Amino acid sequence: MAIDRAEAARIAALARLELPESELDRVASQLSQVLEFVARLDELELGGLEPTAFAPPQAALRADEPDGRTLEPGAATAGAPEAEFGYFIVPPVVENLEP
C-alpha cells in the first residue's frame, strides 16, 4: 500500500504533528516503506511456531543491574514547560473527585 502526500498529511494531523509541506513527500515514502515491510512479515509461514520460541520464558532479557549513570533533576527538567524543585508540573487529570 502506497501512501501519498495527502494521506501523509492526514496521518500527521491525526497524530497532531506539524509537518512542513516540504517534508510530506519524504514522510509519505517512509510510511510506505514501513507498510511494505509489515506486508512482507505477513507472508512468513509461522503457523507451527511458538510466539516466544526464540527466548526461554525464564531467561531475563537483560541484566537488571544499575550501570552508574544518573541524571540530575535539574538536567531532567531543563526542557520541561514547567518544573519546580526538580519535579515536572503537569495539569491535573481529574479535578474535584468526590466519592
N, CA, C and O atoms as CSV, one atom per row, in Angstrom:
chain,resi,resn,atom,element,x,y,z
A,1,MET,N,N,0.853,-1.180,0.000
A,1,MET,CA,C,0.000,0.000,0.000
A,1,MET,C,C,0.890,1.231,0.000
A,1,MET,O,O,1.744,1.387,0.873
A,2,ALA,N,N,0.696,2.079,-0.951
A,2,ALA,CA,C,1.498,3.295,-1.055
A,2,ALA,C,C,0.766,4.459,-0.384
A,2,ALA,O,O,-0.447,4.618,-0.523
A,3,ILE,N,N,1.522,5.250,0.332
A,3,ILE,CA,C,0.989,6.436,0.997
A,3,ILE,C,C,1.342,7.644,0.144
A,3,ILE,O,O,2.496,7.810,-0.252
A,4,ASP,N,N,0.357,8.488,-0.141
A,4,ASP,CA,C,0.641,9.709,-0.906
A,4,ASP,C,C,0.719,10.909,0.033
A,4,ASP,O,O,0.538,10.779,1.244
A,5,ARG,N,N,0.992,12.079,-0.545
A,5,ARG,CA,C,1.150,13.310,0.249
A,5,ARG,C,C,-0.083,13.605,1.090
A,5,ARG,O,O,0.027,13.964,2.263
A,6,ALA,N,N,-1.248,13.453,0.493
A,6,ALA,CA,C,-2.487,13.782,1.200
A,6,ALA,C,C,-2.693,12.851,2.392
A,6,ALA,O,O,-3.103,13.289,3.467
A,7,GLU,N,N,-2.407,11.569,2.193
A,7,GLU,CA,C,-2.566,10.610,3.296
A,7,GLU,C,C,-1.535,10.872,4.387
A,7,GLU,O,O,-1.842,10.748,5.572
A,8,ALA,N,N,-0.320,11.231,3.996
A,8,ALA,CA,C,0.718,11.558,4.979
A,8,ALA,C,C,0.305,12.788,5.786
A,8,ALA,O,O,0.524,12.836,6.997
A,9,ALA,N,N,-0.282,13.766,5.135
A,9,ALA,CA,C,-0.741,14.966,5.839
A,9,ALA,C,C,-1.888,14.628,6.789
A,9,ALA,O,O,-1.962,15.172,7.891
A,10,ARG,N,N,-2.784,13.731,6.367
A,10,ARG,CA,C,-3.898,13.323,7.222
A,10,ARG,C,C,-3.389,12.563,8.451
A,10,ARG,O,O,-3.862,12.790,9.565
A,11,ILE,N,N,-2.432,11.668,8.245
A,11,ILE,CA,C,-1.856,10.909,9.361
A,11,ILE,C,C,-1.148,11.853,10.328
A,11,ILE,O,O,-1.270,11.707,11.544
A,12,ALA,N,N,-0.417,12.811,9.793
A,12,ALA,CA,C,0.273,13.787,10.643
A,12,ALA,C,C,-0.734,14.591,11.455
A,12,ALA,O,O,-0.497,14.870,12.630
A,13,ALA,N,N,-1.844,14.964,10.847
A,13,ALA,CA,C,-2.867,15.723,11.571
A,13,ALA,C,C,-3.490,14.871,12.673
A,13,ALA,O,O,-3.747,15.369,13.770
A,14,LEU,N,N,-3.733,13.595,12.393
A,14,LEU,CA,C,-4.286,12.703,13.413
A,14,LEU,C,C,-3.319,12.528,14.580
A,14,LEU,O,O,-3.738,12.409,15.731
A,15,ALA,N,N,-2.022,12.512,14.272
A,15,ALA,CA,C,-1.002,12.360,15.308
A,15,ALA,C,C,-0.616,13.699,15.924
A,15,ALA,O,O,0.263,13.768,16.784
A,16,ARG,N,N,-1.280,14.759,15.476
A,16,ARG,CA,C,-1.013,16.116,15.957
A,16,ARG,C,C,0.439,16.510,15.770
A,16,ARG,O,O,1.065,17.102,16.650
A,17,LEU,N,N,0.966,16.161,14.581
A,17,LEU,CA,C,2.326,16.529,14.205
A,17,LEU,C,C,2.266,17.673,13.211
A,17,LEU,O,O,1.425,17.687,12.312
A,18,GLU,N,N,3.151,18.615,13.376
A,18,GLU,CA,C,3.242,19.709,12.421
A,18,GLU,C,C,4.360,19.373,11.443
A,18,GLU,O,O,5.540,19.411,11.794
A,19,LEU,N,N,3.977,19.045,10.215
A,19,LEU,CA,C,4.957,18.729,9.181
A,19,LEU,C,C,4.934,19.822,8.126
A,19,LEU,O,O,3.866,20.179,7.628
A,20,PRO,N,N,6.103,20.360,7.777
A,20,PRO,CA,C,6.132,21.330,6.689
A,20,PRO,C,C,5.807,20.641,5.360
A,20,PRO,O,O,6.057,19.447,5.194
A,21,GLU,N,N,5.263,21.386,4.444
A,21,GLU,CA,C,4.899,20.840,3.128
A,21,GLU,C,C,6.093,20.182,2.457
A,21,GLU,O,O,5.931,19.196,1.737
A,22,SER,N,N,7.277,20.705,2.680
A,22,SER,CA,C,8.477,20.172,2.030
A,22,SER,C,C,8.841,18.775,2.536
A,22,SER,O,O,9.601,18.065,1.876
A,23,GLU,N,N,8.315,18.367,3.691
A,23,GLU,CA,C,8.631,17.067,4.272
A,23,GLU,C,C,7.602,15.995,3.924
A,23,GLU,O,O,7.855,14.812,4.156
A,24,LEU,N,N,6.464,16.370,3.382
A,24,LEU,CA,C,5.386,15.406,3.156
A,24,LEU,C,C,5.780,14.272,2.215
A,24,LEU,O,O,5.416,13.121,2.454
A,25,ASP,N,N,6.517,14.579,1.149
A,25,ASP,CA,C,6.924,13.518,0.212
A,25,ASP,C,C,7.841,12.516,0.894
A,25,ASP,O,O,7.690,11.310,0.702
A,26,ARG,N,N,8.798,13.007,1.694
A,26,ARG,CA,C,9.728,12.123,2.375
A,26,ARG,C,C,8.997,11.254,3.403
A,26,ARG,O,O,9.252,10.053,3.493
A,27,VAL,N,N,8.100,11.853,4.170
A,27,VAL,CA,C,7.349,11.107,5.170
A,27,VAL,C,C,6.439,10.077,4.502
A,27,VAL,O,O,6.326,8.950,4.984
A,28,ALA,N,N,5.797,10.448,3.408
A,28,ALA,CA,C,4.940,9.510,2.679
A,28,ALA,C,C,5.748,8.314,2.194
A,28,ALA,O,O,5.284,7.177,2.275
A,29,SER,N,N,6.947,8.562,1.694
A,29,SER,CA,C,7.808,7.477,1.230
A,29,SER,C,C,8.217,6.574,2.385
A,29,SER,O,O,8.200,5.351,2.247
A,30,GLN,N,N,8.581,7.155,3.514
A,30,GLN,CA,C,8.987,6.355,4.669
A,30,GLN,C,C,7.822,5.527,5.215
A,30,GLN,O,O,8.003,4.361,5.567
A,31,LEU,N,N,6.638,6.119,5.288
A,31,LEU,CA,C,5.474,5.362,5.750
A,31,LEU,C,C,5.152,4.216,4.798
A,31,LEU,O,O,4.767,3.135,5.243
A,32,SER,N,N,5.304,4.436,3.502
A,32,SER,CA,C,5.075,3.380,2.516
A,32,SER,C,C,6.064,2.240,2.710
A,32,SER,O,O,5.696,1.071,2.596
A,33,GLN,N,N,7.320,2.575,3.002
A,33,GLN,CA,C,8.335,1.548,3.242
A,33,GLN,C,C,7.995,0.719,4.473
A,33,GLN,O,O,8.185,-0.497,4.470
A,34,VAL,N,N,7.495,1.360,5.522
A,34,VAL,CA,C,7.115,0.637,6.736
A,34,VAL,C,C,5.972,-0.328,6.426
A,34,VAL,O,O,5.995,-1.477,6.865
A,35,LEU,N,N,4.981,0.131,5.678
A,35,LEU,CA,C,3.854,-0.730,5.338
A,35,LEU,C,C,4.287,-1.898,4.457
A,35,LEU,O,O,3.769,-3.005,4.601
A,36,GLU,N,N,5.225,-1.665,3.554
A,36,GLU,CA,C,5.739,-2.754,2.715
A,36,GLU,C,C,6.470,-3.787,3.569
A,36,GLU,O,O,6.338,-4.988,3.331
A,37,PHE,N,N,7.229,-3.340,4.548
A,37,PHE,CA,C,7.941,-4.250,5.437
A,37,PHE,C,C,6.951,-5.105,6.225
A,37,PHE,O,O,7.135,-6.316,6.345
A,38,VAL,N,N,5.914,-4.487,6.757
A,38,VAL,CA,C,4.914,-5.226,7.523
A,38,VAL,C,C,4.193,-6.226,6.617
A,38,VAL,O,O,3.868,-7.331,7.050
A,39,ALA,N,N,3.944,-5.847,5.374
A,39,ALA,CA,C,3.300,-6.768,4.437
A,39,ALA,C,C,4.191,-7.984,4.190
A,39,ALA,O,O,3.693,-9.102,4.060
A,40,ARG,N,N,5.504,-7.771,4.125
A,40,ARG,CA,C,6.426,-8.902,3.956
A,40,ARG,C,C,6.402,-9.812,5.179
A,40,ARG,O,O,6.483,-11.033,5.044
A,41,LEU,N,N,6.294,-9.235,6.356
A,41,LEU,CA,C,6.210,-10.051,7.570
A,41,LEU,C,C,4.962,-10.925,7.553
A,41,LEU,O,O,4.983,-12.058,8.034
A,42,ASP,N,N,3.881,-10.396,7.001
A,42,ASP,CA,C,2.645,-11.177,6.917
A,42,ASP,C,C,2.796,-12.410,6.031
A,42,ASP,O,O,2.039,-13.370,6.177
A,43,GLU,N,N,3.761,-12.396,5.118
A,43,GLU,CA,C,3.963,-13.513,4.198
A,43,GLU,C,C,4.727,-14.671,4.840
A,43,GLU,O,O,4.783,-15.752,4.253
A,44,LEU,N,N,5.306,-14.488,6.007
A,44,LEU,CA,C,6.072,-15.539,6.666
A,44,LEU,C,C,5.160,-16.656,7.149
A,44,LEU,O,O,4.054,-16.406,7.628
A,45,GLU,N,N,5.637,-17.896,7.018
A,45,GLU,CA,C,4.904,-19.062,7.493
A,45,GLU,C,C,5.268,-19.284,8.961
A,45,GLU,O,O,6.348,-19.799,9.250
A,46,LEU,N,N,4.404,-18.912,9.879
A,46,LEU,CA,C,4.679,-19.022,11.303
A,46,LEU,C,C,3.650,-19.885,12.020
A,46,LEU,O,O,3.526,-19.821,13.243
A,47,GLY,N,N,2.919,-20.687,11.267
A,47,GLY,CA,C,1.820,-21.460,11.821
A,47,GLY,C,C,2.176,-22.355,12.986
A,47,GLY,O,O,1.462,-22.341,13.989
A,48,GLY,N,N,3.254,-23.142,12.907
A,48,GLY,CA,C,3.566,-24.093,13.961
A,48,GLY,C,C,4.561,-23.602,14.986
A,48,GLY,O,O,5.028,-24.389,15.809
A,49,LEU,N,N,4.896,-22.347,14.964
A,49,LEU,CA,C,5.900,-21.816,15.879
A,49,LEU,C,C,5.273,-21.211,17.123
A,49,LEU,O,O,4.202,-20.607,17.071
A,50,GLU,N,N,5.961,-21.386,18.238
A,50,GLU,CA,C,5.544,-20.743,19.481
A,50,GLU,C,C,5.919,-19.267,19.410
A,50,GLU,O,O,6.944,-18.928,18.819
A,51,PRO,N,N,5.117,-18.382,19.997
A,51,PRO,CA,C,5.426,-16.955,19.939
A,51,PRO,C,C,6.773,-16.590,20.557
A,51,PRO,O,O,7.433,-15.660,20.092
A,52,THR,N,N,7.193,-17.314,21.605
A,52,THR,CA,C,8.462,-16.982,22.257
A,52,THR,C,C,9.470,-18.112,22.097
A,52,THR,O,O,10.254,-18.362,23.012
A,53,ALA,N,N,9.471,-18.789,20.977
A,53,ALA,CA,C,10.363,-19.919,20.772
A,53,ALA,C,C,11.828,-19.492,20.786
A,53,ALA,O,O,12.698,-20.310,21.084
A,54,PHE,N,N,12.114,-18.264,20.479
A,54,PHE,CA,C,13.499,-17.811,20.417
A,54,PHE,C,C,14.029,-17.347,21.765
A,54,PHE,O,O,15.242,-17.202,21.913
A,55,ALA,N,N,13.173,-17.108,22.756
A,55,ALA,CA,C,13.614,-16.640,24.071
A,55,ALA,C,C,13.025,-17.537,25.149
A,55,ALA,O,O,11.805,-17.658,25.254
A,56,PRO,N,N,13.874,-18.163,25.946
A,56,PRO,CA,C,13.342,-19.005,27.027
A,56,PRO,C,C,12.495,-18.178,27.989
A,56,PRO,O,O,12.889,-17.066,28.341
A,57,PRO,N,N,11.346,-18.685,28.421
A,57,PRO,CA,C,10.444,-17.895,29.264
A,57,PRO,C,C,11.058,-17.463,30.596
A,57,PRO,O,O,10.712,-16.395,31.101
A,58,GLN,N,N,11.952,-18.253,31.175
A,58,GLN,CA,C,12.524,-17.893,32.463
A,58,GLN,C,C,13.779,-17.037,32.340
A,58,GLN,O,O,14.253,-16.512,33.348
A,59,ALA,N,N,14.316,-16.883,31.170
A,59,ALA,CA,C,15.552,-16.124,30.991
A,59,ALA,C,C,15.259,-14.625,31.010
A,59,ALA,O,O,14.291,-14.155,30.414
A,60,ALA,N,N,16.110,-13.902,31.700
A,60,ALA,CA,C,15.971,-12.443,31.721
A,60,ALA,C,C,16.417,-11.886,30.369
A,60,ALA,O,O,17.365,-12.391,29.767
A,61,LEU,N,N,15.740,-10.857,29.900
A,61,LEU,CA,C,16.095,-10.268,28.618
A,61,LEU,C,C,17.314,-9.360,28.728
A,61,LEU,O,O,18.004,-9.124,27.737
A,62,ARG,N,N,17.578,-8.860,29.905
A,62,ARG,CA,C,18.757,-8.026,30.131
A,62,ARG,C,C,19.166,-8.153,31.590
A,62,ARG,O,O,18.373,-8.540,32.449
A,63,ALA,N,N,20.409,-7.821,31.843
A,63,ALA,CA,C,20.867,-7.819,33.226
A,63,ALA,C,C,20.222,-6.636,33.943
A,63,ALA,O,O,20.253,-5.513,33.440
A,64,ASP,N,N,19.649,-6.881,35.093
A,64,ASP,CA,C,18.973,-5.826,35.834
A,64,ASP,C,C,19.914,-5.248,36.881
A,64,ASP,O,O,19.662,-5.320,38.084
A,65,GLU,N,N,20.996,-4.678,36.391
A,65,GLU,CA,C,21.995,-4.102,37.267
A,65,GLU,C,C,22.192,-2.640,36.899
A,65,GLU,O,O,22.306,-2.318,35.717
A,66,PRO,N,N,22.234,-1.756,37.874
A,66,PRO,CA,C,22.477,-0.346,37.559
A,66,PRO,C,C,23.872,-0.169,36.979
A,66,PRO,O,O,24.818,-0.831,37.404
A,67,ASP,N,N,23.993,0.715,36.020
A,67,ASP,CA,C,25.290,0.938,35.386
A,67,ASP,C,C,25.985,2.206,35.893
A,67,ASP,O,O,27.044,2.581,35.389
A,68,GLY,N,N,25.391,2.856,36.881
A,68,GLY,CA,C,26.038,4.017,37.482
A,68,GLY,C,C,25.672,5.345,36.850
A,68,GLY,O,O,26.024,6.399,37.380
A,69,ARG,N,N,24.967,5.313,35.719
A,69,ARG,CA,C,24.587,6.577,35.087
A,69,ARG,C,C,23.404,7.186,35.825
A,69,ARG,O,O,22.452,6.483,36.166
A,70,THR,N,N,23.460,8.475,36.070
A,70,THR,CA,C,22.351,9.174,36.714
A,70,THR,C,C,22.084,10.468,35.976
A,70,THR,O,O,22.926,10.953,35.221
A,71,LEU,N,N,20.928,11.011,36.199
A,71,LEU,CA,C,20.536,12.280,35.609
A,71,LEU,C,C,20.032,13.163,36.737
A,71,LEU,O,O,19.074,12.823,37.431
A,72,GLU,N,N,20.683,14.286,36.907
A,72,GLU,CA,C,20.292,15.209,37.970
A,72,GLU,C,C,18.904,15.784,37.673
A,72,GLU,O,O,18.555,15.965,36.507
A,73,PRO,N,N,18.107,16.075,38.708
A,73,PRO,CA,C,16.758,16.604,38.487
A,73,PRO,C,C,16.748,17.869,37.633
A,73,PRO,O,O,15.859,18.031,36.797
A,74,GLY,N,N,17.697,18.756,37.819
A,74,GLY,CA,C,17.739,19.978,37.017
A,74,GLY,C,C,17.943,19.698,35.541
A,74,GLY,O,O,17.345,20.359,34.692
A,75,ALA,N,N,18.787,18.721,35.229
A,75,ALA,CA,C,19.018,18.357,33.830
A,75,ALA,C,C,17.799,17.648,33.245
A,75,ALA,O,O,17.471,17.835,32.073
A,76,ALA,N,N,17.129,16.832,34.063
A,76,ALA,CA,C,15.958,16.096,33.590
A,76,ALA,C,C,14.801,17.034,33.258
A,76,ALA,O,O,14.052,16.794,32.311
A,77,THR,N,N,14.659,18.097,34.034
A,77,THR,CA,C,13.521,19.002,33.836
A,77,THR,C,C,13.900,20.257,33.052
A,77,THR,O,O,13.088,21.175,32.937
A,78,ALA,N,N,15.114,20.313,32.512
A,78,ALA,CA,C,15.579,21.517,31.817
A,78,ALA,C,C,14.697,21.884,30.623
A,78,ALA,O,O,14.479,23.068,30.366
A,79,GLY,N,N,14.195,20.907,29.901
A,79,GLY,CA,C,13.388,21.197,28.720
A,79,GLY,C,C,11.895,21.189,28.980
A,79,GLY,O,O,11.103,21.328,28.048
A,80,ALA,N,N,11.499,21.029,30.228
A,80,ALA,CA,C,10.075,20.949,30.556
A,80,ALA,C,C,9.424,22.324,30.482
A,80,ALA,O,O,10.054,23.321,30.835
A,81,PRO,N,N,8.174,22.395,30.029
A,81,PRO,CA,C,7.478,23.687,30.017
A,81,PRO,C,C,7.363,24.283,31.414
A,81,PRO,O,O,7.498,25.494,31.590
A,82,GLU,N,N,7.111,23.424,32.414
A,82,GLU,CA,C,7.023,23.890,33.798
A,82,GLU,C,C,7.655,22.854,34.710
A,82,GLU,O,O,7.408,21.655,34.573
A,83,ALA,N,N,8.480,23.331,35.647
A,83,ALA,CA,C,9.113,22.444,36.621
A,83,ALA,C,C,9.366,23.238,37.895
A,83,ALA,O,O,9.562,24.453,37.870
A,84,GLU,N,N,9.356,22.514,39.004
A,84,GLU,CA,C,9.605,23.162,40.293
A,84,GLU,C,C,10.256,22.151,41.227
A,84,GLU,O,O,9.764,21.033,41.380
A,85,PHE,N,N,11.355,22.543,41.846
A,85,PHE,CA,C,12.073,21.700,42.805
A,85,PHE,C,C,12.465,20.348,42.210
A,85,PHE,O,O,12.467,19.338,42.913
A,86,GLY,N,N,12.796,20.325,40.923
A,86,GLY,CA,C,13.220,19.089,40.280
A,86,GLY,C,C,12.098,18.171,39.852
A,86,GLY,O,O,12.351,17.038,39.443
A,87,TYR,N,N,10.849,18.639,39.937
A,87,TYR,CA,C,9.695,17.840,39.526
A,87,TYR,C,C,9.005,18.506,38.345
A,87,TYR,O,O,9.012,19.730,38.215
A,88,PHE,N,N,8.403,17.678,37.481
A,88,PHE,CA,C,7.612,18.185,36.378
A,88,PHE,C,C,6.268,18.665,36.915
A,88,PHE,O,O,5.666,18.000,37.758
A,89,ILE,N,N,5.800,19.797,36.441
A,89,ILE,CA,C,4.471,20.284,36.805
A,89,ILE,C,C,3.549,19.983,35.632
A,89,ILE,O,O,3.788,20.429,34.510
A,90,VAL,N,N,2.504,19.230,35.901
A,90,VAL,CA,C,1.554,18.850,34.860
A,90,VAL,C,C,0.156,19.263,35.286
A,90,VAL,O,O,-0.124,19.338,36.482
A,91,PRO,N,N,-0.727,19.533,34.334
A,91,PRO,CA,C,-2.094,19.882,34.704
A,91,PRO,C,C,-2.810,18.684,35.312
A,91,PRO,O,O,-2.513,17.543,34.955
A,92,PRO,N,N,-3.738,18.920,36.215
A,92,PRO,CA,C,-4.458,17.799,36.821
A,92,PRO,C,C,-5.304,17.084,35.777
A,92,PRO,O,O,-5.840,17.706,34.860
A,93,VAL,N,N,-5.413,15.779,35.929
A,93,VAL,CA,C,-6.214,14.978,35.017
A,93,VAL,C,C,-7.644,14.887,35.524
A,93,VAL,O,O,-8.590,14.975,34.742
A,94,VAL,N,N,-7.801,14.713,36.816
A,94,VAL,CA,C,-9.136,14.619,37.425
A,94,VAL,C,C,-9.184,15.680,38.528
A,94,VAL,O,O,-8.321,15.715,39.406
A,95,GLU,N,N,-10.188,16.528,38.473
A,95,GLU,CA,C,-10.340,17.562,39.500
A,95,GLU,C,C,-11.598,17.304,40.298
A,95,GLU,O,O,-12.589,16.813,39.758
A,96,ASN,N,N,-11.569,17.627,41.571
A,96,ASN,CA,C,-12.723,17.526,42.468
A,96,ASN,C,C,-13.402,16.170,42.381
A,96,ASN,O,O,-14.602,16.077,42.125
A,97,LEU,N,N,-12.636,15.143,42.594
A,97,LEU,CA,C,-13.189,13.799,42.587
A,97,LEU,C,C,-13.721,13.496,43.983
A,97,LEU,O,O,-12.949,13.317,44.925
A,98,GLU,N,N,-15.034,13.440,44.107
A,98,GLU,CA,C,-15.649,13.141,45.400
A,98,GLU,C,C,-16.438,11.844,45.280
A,98,GLU,O,O,-17.190,11.663,44.323
A,99,PRO,N,N,-16.272,10.933,46.250
A,99,PRO,CA,C,-16.988,9.643,46.177
A,99,PRO,C,C,-18.489,9.774,46.342
A,99,PRO,O,O,-19.204,8.773,46.302
